[in-house]
Amino acid sequence: MKLGIVGLPNVGKSTLFNAITNAGAQSANYPFCTIEPNVGVVAVPDKRLDKLAEMYDPEKYTPAMIEFVDIAGLVKGASKGEGLGNKFLANIRECDAIVHVVRCFENTDIVHVEGSIDPKRDIETINLELILSDVEMLERRIDKTKKLIKGDKKYQKDLDLFERILEALNEGKSARSVEMDEDEQEIISEVALLTTKPVIYAANMSDEDFSNGIESNKFLDAVREVAAEENAGVLPICAQIEEEIVDMDKEEKEMFLSDLGLTESGLDRLIKECYSLLGLISYLTAGKPEVRAWTITKGTKAPQAAGKIHTDFERGFIRAEVVSFDDLMACGSIAAAKEKGLYRSEGKDYVMNDGDVVLFRFNV
């Protein structure tokens, strides 16, 4: 999963990026690497995987991974090449979802590019640039489709959809606000529009807001209002807190967060929100050689889930031997789960569940 962190300059975007990618490196020696200055790969914290590691004492421990891309601060006119303009927009096109950091704190030492704090205006500034970029791309696609229709009428459905979305964009609405059936969603997915991507608004607050309770923040409702209109997620977060807990050990971090009324770090909450927004779950494989988490979409059937490990697993799929993580923990071993009839053999139509511990049988 690849997440693009966006926002206006001076909203706390890079502070948040640096904090969460460093935090990913600190937690239980999870793998972490910096591919280039603005890209960080972070492990998805999963306590179930930790429990399986205790049970199997594996040679290798492999959590699911998320790639965070810190995209340069956007300014007005980016769609026309202002600032880093087109490079910025190209980077977003490659992401699965957008984490849009919105400034919801006042600090006279940190100048706001617009001179005042107004989350709704800031969100509209960035969304307008994304919409303008999509208009340009869709107009080119419509011209191309009109030429194709002359030779083949099957492209009429594509054209009708593109024109419907263009109408919404010209009204200042995002492409994701347009109702589409499954076929239409598949058609538009090939166009890589920016405003079809799921968005989480990270409302960046002060540490005082978290101490006093997030509802005390006077800007949060404005972010929630915009998110509700777009079916987007909202995550109250404090980049400053995330920065402070980076170098703390586990116990110290838990105590610090507890004093603020939090049970999880911003990174953990952000990852959960992203999984929920994108409709993702994890299944687990476990044994002495390796315990590992695999990320799939909700509704994925067993053969396609097996294909995440290797295409041969899907091609030669025979069955999936499955036990839920909770049942395995309650029984204490696979053998005990088998005795209680909780270790099942599932076929090609089995829909995977979050936390399934699986062994795939295949023959190629």
Salt bridges, closest charged atoms under 4 A:
ASP46 OD1 - ARG48 NE 3.07
ASP57 OD2 - LYS288 NZ 3.52
GLU67 OE2 - LYS2 NZ 3.67
ASP70 OD1 - LYS13 NZ 3.01
GLU94 OE1 - LYS2 NZ 3.46
GLU106 OE2 - LYS218 NZ 3.56
GLU114 OE2 - LYS76 NZ 3.83
ASP122 OD2 - HIS112 NE2 2.72
ASP122 OD1 - ARG121 NH2 2.97
ASP134 OD1 - ARG93 NH1 3.82
GLU136 OE2 - ARG140 NH1 3.46
GLU171 OE1 - LYS173 NZ 3.27
ASP183 OD2 - LYS157 NZ 3.61
GLU184 OE2 - ARG164 NH1 3.28
GLU215 OE2 - ARG224 NH2 2.97
ASP221 OD1 - ARG224 NH1 3.69
GLU225 OE2 - LYS120 NZ 3.33
GLU230 OE1 - ARG176 NH2 2.74
GLU264 OE2 - LYS272 NZ 2.52
GLU290 OE2 - ARG292 NH1 3.77
ASP312 OD2 - HIS310 ND1 3.86
ASP312 OD1 - ARG315 NH2 2.79
GLU321 OE2 - ARG319 NH2 3.08
GLU321 OE2 - ARG361 NE 3.04
GLU346 OE2 - ARG344 NE 2.85
ASP349 OD1 - LYS301 NZ 3.75
ASP354 OD2 - ARG48 NH1 3.19
